[in-house]
Amino acid sequence: MKTQITLSLLFIILIPQLATAQDSNVSFGIKAGADNFKHVKQKDKYGESYDFTTGFGFYVGGFVNTSISDNVKLQFEILYARHQRDEMVPNRILNRHNNPSPLYWTSDPANYQIREHIIQVPIIFQRSLTDKLYLELGPQFEFIVAKNYYILDSYNPRDIIHEKINYDAFDFGGSLGLGYNFNKHVGVTTRYFLGLIERDDQIKSSVFNLGLQYKI
């Protein structure tokens, strides 16, 4: 984990320097949009399958864009995203505030609402297809800064509480998408992100997003 975080921080430090080192066509901007995501089903270490539903979220942030050649650009982004989804978990033990003693054991499947607060760092290469349309491809680093569980239904009133549990705070994957510039300032982008790391011993991220960006 420390190695992954260190490599990510190096990318964060070096890419803006590469961008500002270019002599021409450096631009800055802001962007925002909506996410449609799902965690790919895996089995946990106990052999139990999780029934994940599709969730929705949003993202907002900024970027630096620089030209590498006439048809290729590099865009470095820092985004904040919030994802929310429902999950049905069978026989799940929850811990409160990282306490190793279990809070309770659910004998029946329980419904949870899960919210993740994420810092996303995409490093995207853009290849022009036409004057306004371009292809996007590149790695994406994600730092899950908070993950909150809300128990939606239970026979016991004490179970309807806000919980914090242990989770993997780093994700990495690849992004592929298309962008279209309406003019020199306003554009629209759509991307698909596939997580390559199995987080929390069971899940991989699968995210589709659509948003607008504005070059200053």
N, C-alpha and C positions, 0 to 999 in steps of 0.2 A: 504493500500500500504506500509506504514512504517513497519508494522508487517511482511509482506511478504519479504521485503528487509532485515530486521533484521534476520529472520530465515535463509535466503539464505546466508548471510554473516557468520552466525554461522557454517553452513555446510562448507563453504569455508575455515574457520579457523580450524575446528576440523578434517576434513578428512585427510589433509596432516599429522597432528600430529599422527593420528591413523596409517597411513601408515608407517611413519618413526619409530613408536614405535615397529613394528614387528621385530623379530630377524632375519628373513631370507626372501629371495626371494622378496626383494624390488627392483623394476626397474623403470627407467624413460624412456620417449620416446617422439617422435614427430609424428604427424599425419596430413593428409590433404586429401581432397576429394571433391566430387561434391554433390550438393543437388538438388533434384527435389521436389518442394513443391507446395501446393495449400492451400489457405485459404477457409475453409468450408463455404458455403453460409449460411448467416443468414439474417434476415430482420432488418433494422435499426429502430430507435424509431419513424420514420415517416411512417413505413410500406413499405418502398421501398426495393426491392431486388437488390442485386449487382451481376453482372456477372463477376466472378473472373476467370482468366485464370491460367493455370499451369505456374509456373516460375522456373527459374534455378538459382543456386548460387554455392558458394564454401565455404569451411571452412578450417582452419589451426590452429594448436595449439599444446599443449603438454599434457602429462599425467604422473601420478604416479600409478604404479600397485603393489599390494602386495597380498601375499597368506594368506587366512584365514584358509584353510584346504587343503588337498591333491587335491581336485577337485573344490574348490571354490576360486575365487580371487575377489578383489575389485579394481576397476580402477576409479580414480578421474581425471577429465579432465577440462581444461580451453581452450576454442576455440573461435576464431573470425570467424564470418560468414557474408557473404554479400548475400542478396537475392534481386532479381529483377523480377518484373512481371508487366503485363499490366492489367488495370482495366477500365471497362466502368461504369461511374457513372451518373445516371440521376439526373438532377436538383440539383446539388451539390453546396453548398456555401463553398468557400475557404477563409481562413483568412491568412493574412500575418504576420509572426512573432508573433503569439499569440494575434494579435490585434482583439478585439471583433467585430469591424466593418467589415462587409463582403467585400472582395475584389471585387467579382462579383457573379452573379447568372447565371448559365447556363440554358437556357430554353430548350436546346436539350441535349441528352446524350453526354458526353465528354469522350475521351480516355486519360488515364493517365499512365505514367510509374512510378512505385513506387519502391524505393530502401530502404531497411532496413539494418542497420549495427547492428549486434547482438553479444553480449558476451554470449556464451553458457557454462553452467556448468553441464555436465552430471555426475552422480554418479552411476556407473554401476557395478553390480554383474555379474561375469562370471562363468558359470558352465561347466566344461569339459564334452564333449560328447564322444570324442576320444582323442588320443594323440595330435592331431592338431586342431580339430574342437571343438568349444565351443559356448554355448548359452549366450546371453547378456540380462539383464533386470535391469531397474532402473529408478529413477526419473531424470528429467532434468529441470534446472532453466535457464531462458533466460532473459537477460537485453537488451532491444532495446535502444541503445545509440543514434541512429539517424534514422529518417524516412523522406525521401525526395520525393516530388511529382514533376513530370515533365509533363506538359500538352502537349500531342503529336499533337493534331489537334484542330484548332479553327478558326473561321472567324475573330476573333479579334487578331491582332499581339501581343497585350500586354498580352494575355493569355498564350503565349508560353514562360513561365518563370519558374524558379525554386522556389518552394514554400515550406515553413515549416509550419506545422499545429500541433494542439494538438493531442496526441496519448498516449495510455497506454504503459508504458515503461517496464512492467514486464509480463512474461509468464511462465507457469509451466505445465508440462505434464509428460507422461511416454514414455520410449524408450524400444523397443524390437528388438533384432537382432541376427545375427550370426557372428562369426569370425573364421578365419582360419590362422594358423601360417605355413608359408612355411619353416621357420627355426627359430632359437632362437632369431633372430633380426627382420625379416620382416614378416608382416602379412597383411591380408585384412579383412575389416569389412563392413558389411551392416546393416543398422538400419532403423526402422520406428519410428518416433516421432509423438505422438498425443497430441496436446495441450488441456488442461482441462479447461482453463480460456477463457471466451469470451472477447476478447480484442476489444477495441474501440466500445463497445456495439453491435458488430455484427459479428466478425470473430473468428474462431478457427483455429489453425495451424495444418497442416497435411504434414509431411515432410518425404521423403525417401532419404537416402544418401548412398553413396558407396565411400570407400576410402582406403588408405594404411597407415600403421603405422610402425614405426621403433623403436625398443627398443635399447637404448644406452647401 
